[in-house]
């Protein structure tokens, strides 16, 4: 299976035109990952977005939803019916709901949906050179709430630059397709051709894409103008999504591509999309997209370093963007030749790399040097996860 997946990726990459990404219509033209919301390793059910000004909350892979207002919101998967599928060509959408209102957004408050694109995946844009390219965003959106909304590009590398652009939801509860182009021809766009527009060729942040749901006055700038201050995070025309608990916001078919026009959405095979997501986040099987879990799911192998110390080896299915932060939920169990041993929640993750990590557990009564496995302990909802998100 792994050999077949690798072969498929190689063949797809070979199809990319030599002329570059611009409106190529070839494979991997979409700078975003999981723009059709196929992959949900963390779950699909409604989940409250953590109130935070410094970090968004993930549910759909690669997508963060942020909320730092006096209200509350949730996010969940929306499985689209056949009529929606006929219109959008998508089977899933991200659905955000207002569950607690804030009728007057404070100056420093906001709510938004974002994805951060890895810098080395942005090099085809040639930003920071005289040949800097436009980038075009296309997406499907639906809401009960009509009015003006903002979609923003942020460039955090070298020098921070932001550009807000407005779009209008014209008809309530109706799927609408939007297309927006950003680039060096926009007001003050010469900064994208200058050296300060450079995106470093590394595994850090390259571009942020941001959909505003609410944005306080501290962040209001001018639509269509590049700025190097946080006033480029939105405009004063932004509709307040937090105004009513009846408000909902559906998003799907999100594509960001080089060039001044939008091409058809790029549908990748499910397994390829999952591989791309697992570069940034991996969760051991727990009933989500990473696989079907069982109460005693086998997680990995290891050995008894001492009679009371187990060292395991968990290999990630994909090379991750960076050495991840690892954590777990539930309980694990060690199984050696003489039976099961229960460390409970006593587990640490040592020597993480982009390829693997060593789970270590303290138990009793084992024999030094003997091999053992670690598995879930009668817990179909348990998991170990590795997070290398940007």
C-alpha positions as CSV (number, residue, x, y, z in Angstrom):
1,X,0.0,0.0,0.0
2,X,2.7,2.5,0.9
3,X,4.6,1.7,-2.3
4,X,1.4,2.3,-4.4
5,X,0.8,5.6,-2.6
6,X,4.3,6.8,-3.2
7,X,4.1,5.8,-6.9
8,X,0.9,7.8,-7.2
9,X,2.4,10.9,-5.7
10,X,5.4,10.7,-8.0
11,X,3.2,10.3,-11.1
12,X,1.1,13.2,-10.1
13,X,4.1,15.4,-9.5
14,X,5.5,14.5,-12.9
15,X,2.4,15.9,-14.6
16,X,3.0,19.5,-13.3
17,X,3.8,21.6,-16.4
18,X,7.4,22.8,-16.6
19,X,6.1,26.4,-17.0
20,X,5.1,26.5,-13.4
21,X,1.9,26.7,-11.4
22,X,0.1,29.7,-13.0
23,X,-3.3,28.5,-14.1
24,X,-1.7,25.2,-15.1
25,X,-4.7,23.1,-14.3
26,X,-2.2,20.4,-13.3
27,X,-1.8,18.5,-10.1
28,X,-1.2,20.2,-6.8
29,X,-2.0,23.7,-8.1
30,X,-4.0,24.4,-4.9
31,X,-1.6,25.9,-2.4
32,X,-4.1,24.9,0.3
33,X,-4.5,21.4,1.8
34,X,-7.9,19.9,2.4
35,X,-9.8,22.7,0.7
36,X,-12.8,20.4,0.1
37,X,-12.8,19.2,3.8
38,X,-12.3,15.5,3.1
39,X,-10.1,14.9,6.1
40,X,-11.2,15.2,9.7
41,X,-8.7,13.3,11.9
42,X,-9.8,15.1,15.1
43,X,-13.5,14.3,14.6
44,X,-16.5,15.7,12.8
45,X,-19.0,16.5,15.6
46,X,-19.8,20.0,16.7
47,X,-17.0,21.4,19.0
48,X,-16.7,24.7,20.8
49,X,-14.0,26.9,19.5
50,X,-11.6,27.9,22.3
51,X,-11.7,31.6,23.3
52,X,-8.2,32.7,22.4
53,X,-6.3,35.6,20.9
54,X,-3.1,33.6,20.3
55,X,-4.2,30.3,18.8
56,X,-7.1,28.9,16.7
57,X,-8.9,25.6,17.3
58,X,-8.5,22.8,14.8
59,X,-11.2,20.3,13.7
60,X,-11.1,19.9,10.0
61,X,-7.5,19.1,9.1
62,X,-5.3,22.2,8.4
63,X,-8.1,24.6,9.2
64,X,-8.2,26.8,12.3
65,X,-11.2,28.6,13.6
66,X,-10.5,31.5,16.0
67,X,-12.8,33.3,18.4
68,X,-11.8,36.1,20.7
69,X,-15.1,38.0,21.3
70,X,-17.7,38.3,24.0
71,X,-19.7,35.5,22.3
72,X,-19.1,31.8,21.4
73,X,-19.0,29.7,18.3
74,X,-18.8,26.1,17.3
75,X,-17.4,24.3,14.3
76,X,-18.4,21.0,12.7
77,X,-18.5,18.9,9.6
78,X,-21.5,19.5,7.3
79,X,-22.1,16.5,5.0
80,X,-23.7,18.1,1.9
81,X,-26.7,16.6,0.3
82,X,-27.0,15.8,-3.4
83,X,-28.5,19.2,-4.3
84,X,-25.5,20.9,-2.6
85,X,-23.1,18.5,-4.2
86,X,-24.6,19.2,-7.6
87,X,-24.1,22.9,-7.1
88,X,-20.6,22.9,-5.4
89,X,-19.1,19.6,-6.5
90,X,-18.2,19.1,-2.8
91,X,-19.3,16.4,-0.4
92,X,-18.3,18.2,2.8
93,X,-18.2,21.7,4.2
94,X,-16.9,23.4,7.3
95,X,-19.9,24.8,9.3
96,X,-19.4,27.5,11.9
97,X,-22.3,28.5,14.1
98,X,-22.8,31.4,16.5
99,X,-23.8,29.9,19.9
100,X,-23.4,33.1,22.0
101,X,-23.8,36.6,20.8
102,X,-21.6,39.7,20.9
103,X,-23.6,42.5,19.3
104,X,-20.8,45.1,19.7
105,X,-17.4,43.7,18.7
106,X,-14.6,45.3,20.8
107,X,-11.7,47.1,19.1
108,X,-9.3,44.2,19.7
109,X,-11.8,41.4,19.2
110,X,-12.2,39.0,16.2
111,X,-13.5,35.7,14.9
112,X,-12.1,34.1,11.8
113,X,-11.2,30.9,9.8
114,X,-7.6,30.5,8.7
115,X,-5.1,28.1,7.0
116,X,-1.3,28.7,7.1
117,X,0.6,27.5,4.0
118,X,4.1,26.1,4.4
119,X,6.7,28.6,3.0
120,X,8.5,26.1,0.7
121,X,5.1,25.4,-1.0
122,X,4.8,29.1,-1.9
123,X,8.0,29.5,-4.0
124,X,6.1,29.3,-7.3
125,X,4.7,32.7,-6.6
126,X,8.2,34.3,-6.9
127,X,7.3,36.9,-4.3
128,X,10.2,39.2,-3.5
129,X,11.2,39.4,-7.2
130,X,10.2,41.6,-10.2
131,X,8.4,38.6,-11.5
132,X,6.1,38.2,-8.5
133,X,2.8,36.6,-9.4
134,X,-0.8,37.2,-8.5
135,X,-2.6,34.6,-6.4
136,X,-6.3,33.8,-6.9
137,X,-8.7,32.6,-4.2
138,X,-11.9,30.8,-5.2
139,X,-14.4,29.3,-2.8
140,X,-18.1,28.4,-2.2
141,X,-19.8,30.1,0.8
142,X,-23.3,30.0,2.2
143,X,-24.9,31.8,5.2
144,X,-28.2,32.9,6.5
145,X,-26.5,36.3,7.0
146,X,-26.1,38.5,4.0
147,X,-23.7,41.4,3.7
148,X,-20.0,42.3,3.3
149,X,-17.3,39.9,4.5
150,X,-13.5,40.0,4.2
151,X,-10.9,37.5,2.9
152,X,-7.3,38.3,3.7
153,X,-3.9,37.2,2.6
154,X,-1.1,37.6,5.2
155,X,2.6,37.2,4.4
156,X,4.5,36.7,7.7
157,X,7.9,35.9,6.2
158,X,10.6,38.6,6.0
159,X,8.3,41.6,6.6
160,X,4.7,41.2,7.6
161,X,2.2,42.3,4.9
162,X,-1.6,42.0,4.9
163,X,-4.2,42.7,2.3
164,X,-7.9,42.6,3.0
165,X,-10.4,42.2,0.2
166,X,-14.2,42.3,0.4
167,X,-16.8,40.0,-1.0
168,X,-20.6,40.0,-0.6
169,X,-23.0,37.2,0.4
170,X,-26.0,38.4,-1.6
171,X,-28.6,35.7,-1.0
172,X,-29.4,34.1,2.3
173,X,-29.0,30.3,2.6
174,X,-27.7,30.0,-1.0
175,X,-24.4,28.6,-2.2
176,X,-22.4,31.4,-3.9
177,X,-19.0,31.0,-5.6
178,X,-16.5,33.8,-5.0
179,X,-13.3,34.6,-6.8
180,X,-10.7,37.1,-5.5
181,X,-7.3,38.0,-6.9
182,X,-4.4,39.4,-4.8
183,X,-1.0,40.5,-6.0
184,X,1.6,43.1,-6.9
185,X,-0.9,45.1,-9.0
186,X,-3.0,46.0,-5.9
187,X,-2.4,49.3,-4.1
188,X,1.0,49.4,-2.5
189,X,1.7,46.0,-4.2
190,X,5.2,47.0,-5.1
191,X,6.2,45.7,-1.6
192,X,5.5,42.2,-2.9
193,X,8.1,42.6,-5.7
194,X,10.7,44.2,-3.3
195,X,13.0,42.0,-1.2
196,X,10.7,42.5,1.8
197,X,8.1,40.4,-0.1
198,X,10.4,37.4,-0.1
199,X,9.1,34.1,1.3
200,X,12.0,32.1,2.7
201,X,12.3,28.7,1.3
202,X,11.8,26.7,4.5
203,X,9.2,24.7,6.5
204,X,7.9,27.8,8.3
205,X,5.0,30.1,7.6
206,X,4.6,31.3,4.1
207,X,1.1,32.6,3.6
208,X,-1.9,32.8,5.8
209,X,-5.4,32.7,4.2
210,X,-8.0,34.3,6.5
211,X,-11.9,34.4,6.3
212,X,-13.2,37.0,8.8
213,X,-16.4,36.4,10.7
214,X,-16.0,39.5,12.9
215,X,-13.2,42.0,13.2
216,X,-12.7,44.9,15.7
217,X,-11.7,48.4,14.8
218,X,-8.0,48.0,15.7
219,X,-7.7,45.8,12.6
220,X,-9.6,47.9,10.1
221,X,-7.7,49.0,7.0
222,X,-8.4,49.7,3.3
223,X,-9.8,47.0,1.0
224,X,-7.4,46.1,-1.7
225,X,-4.3,47.7,-0.1
226,X,-1.2,46.0,1.1
227,X,-0.2,47.1,4.6
228,X,2.5,46.1,7.0
229,X,0.4,46.8,10.1
230,X,-2.5,44.9,11.7
231,X,-4.9,47.4,10.1
232,X,-4.6,45.1,7.1
233,X,-6.6,42.4,8.8
234,X,-10.0,43.6,7.7
235,X,-12.2,46.5,6.9
236,X,-14.9,48.4,8.7
237,X,-17.6,47.0,6.4
238,X,-17.1,43.5,7.8
239,X,-20.5,41.9,8.8
240,X,-20.7,40.9,12.5
241,X,-21.3,37.1,12.4
242,X,-21.6,37.2,16.2
243,X,-24.9,39.2,16.2
244,X,-27.3,36.3,16.5
245,X,-27.4,32.6,17.6
246,X,-29.3,32.0,14.3
247,X,-26.2,32.8,12.3
248,X,-24.3,30.1,10.4
249,X,-21.4,30.1,7.9
250,X,-20.6,27.3,5.5
251,X,-17.3,27.1,3.5
252,X,-16.1,24.6,1.0
253,X,-14.2,24.2,-2.3
254,X,-11.5,26.6,-1.2
255,X,-8.6,27.0,-3.7
256,X,-5.7,29.3,-3.7
257,X,-3.6,29.2,-6.9
258,X,-0.9,31.2,-8.7
259,X,-2.2,33.4,-11.4
260,X,-4.9,36.1,-12.0
261,X,-7.8,33.7,-12.7
262,X,-9.5,30.8,-11.0
263,X,-9.5,27.3,-12.5
264,X,-11.7,24.4,-11.6
265,X,-11.3,23.0,-8.1
266,X,-8.6,20.3,-7.8
267,X,-10.1,17.1,-6.4
268,X,-7.3,14.9,-5.0
269,X,-7.8,11.3,-4.1
270,X,-8.8,10.8,-0.5
271,X,-5.6,8.9,0.3
272,X,-3.4,11.6,-1.2
273,X,-5.2,14.3,0.7
274,X,-4.8,12.3,3.9
275,X,-1.1,11.9,3.3
276,X,-0.8,15.7,2.9
277,X,-2.7,16.3,6.1
278,X,-0.6,13.8,8.1
279,X,2.5,15.9,7.4
280,X,1.1,18.4,9.9
281,X,-1.0,16.2,12.2
282,X,-1.3,12.5,12.9
283,X,-3.6,10.7,15.2
284,X,-3.5,7.0,15.8
285,X,-6.7,5.2,14.9
286,X,-9.6,6.5,16.9
287,X,-12.5,6.1,14.5
288,X,-11.6,9.2,12.5
289,X,-10.0,9.5,9.1
290,X,-6.8,7.9,10.3
291,X,-8.5,4.5,10.7
292,X,-11.1,2.5,12.6
293,X,-10.2,2.0,16.2
294,X,-10.7,-1.0,18.5
295,X,-10.7,-1.3,22.3
296,X,-7.2,-3.0,22.2
297,X,-5.8,-1.4,19.1
298,X,-2.1,-2.2,18.6
299,X,-0.1,1.1,18.4
300,X,3.5,0.0,18.2
301,X,6.4,-2.1,19.3
302,X,9.2,-1.7,21.9
303,X,11.2,-3.4,24.6
304,X,11.8,-3.4,28.3
305,X,14.8,-1.1,28.9
306,X,14.6,-2.1,32.5
307,X,12.2,-4.2,34.6
308,X,10.2,-1.0,35.2
309,X,10.8,0.9,32.1
310,X,9.3,0.3,28.6
311,X,10.6,2.2,25.5
312,X,8.4,2.0,22.4
313,X,8.8,3.2,18.8
314,X,5.9,4.9,17.0
315,X,6.7,5.6,13.3
316,X,4.6,8.3,11.7
317,X,2.9,7.3,8.4
318,X,4.3,10.5,6.7
319,X,7.5,12.6,7.3
320,X,6.1,15.4,9.4
321,X,6.8,19.1,8.8
322,X,9.0,19.3,11.9
323,X,9.5,17.3,15.1
324,X,6.0,17.2,16.5
325,X,4.5,17.8,19.9
326,X,3.0,14.4,21.0
327,X,0.2,13.7,23.5
328,X,-2.4,11.1,24.2
329,X,-5.9,10.5,25.4
330,X,-7.2,7.6,27.4
331,X,-5.1,4.7,28.6
332,X,-2.4,2.5,27.1
333,X,-1.3,-1.0,28.0
334,X,2.0,-2.9,27.7
335,X,1.7,-6.5,26.5
336,X,4.8,-8.8,26.9
337,X,5.3,-12.5,26.9
338,X,3.8,-13.0,30.3
339,X,0.7,-10.8,29.9
340,X,-0.6,-7.3,30.0
341,X,0.7,-4.5,32.3
342,X,-1.1,-1.3,32.9
343,X,0.8,2.0,33.1
344,X,-2.5,3.8,32.9
345,X,-1.8,7.4,32.0
346,X,1.9,7.2,32.8
347,X,3.4,7.9,29.4
348,X,6.0,10.3,28.1
349,X,7.2,11.0,24.5
350,X,11.0,11.1,24.1
351,X,13.3,12.0,21.2
352,X,10.6,13.1,18.7
353,X,11.7,13.6,15.1
354,X,9.8,14.3,11.9
355,X,9.7,10.5,11.4
356,X,9.1,8.9,14.8
357,X,8.9,9.2,18.6
358,X,9.7,7.0,21.5
359,X,6.7,6.5,23.9
360,X,8.1,5.6,27.4
361,X,6.1,4.1,30.2
362,X,6.8,3.0,33.8
363,X,5.5,-0.4,34.8
364,X,6.5,-3.1,37.3
365,X,7.4,-6.8,37.2
366,X,8.8,-7.0,33.6
367,X,12.1,-8.5,32.5
368,X,14.8,-6.3,31.1
369,X,15.5,-6.9,27.4
370,X,12.2,-8.5,26.6
371,X,10.2,-7.3,23.6
372,X,6.7,-5.9,24.1
373,X,4.0,-4.0,22.3
374,X,1.9,-1.1,23.4
375,X,-1.8,-0.8,22.7
376,X,-5.0,0.9,23.8
377,X,-6.3,-0.4,27.1
378,X,-9.9,-1.3,26.4
379,X,-10.5,2.2,25.1
380,X,-11.8,2.6,21.6
381,X,-11.7,6.4,22.0
382,X,-8.1,6.5,23.0
383,X,-5.4,7.8,20.8
384,X,-1.8,9.1,20.5
385,X,-1.4,12.2,18.4
386,X,1.5,14.1,16.9
387,X,1.1,17.8,16.1
388,X,3.5,19.7,13.7
389,X,1.0,22.3,12.6
390,X,2.3,25.8,11.6
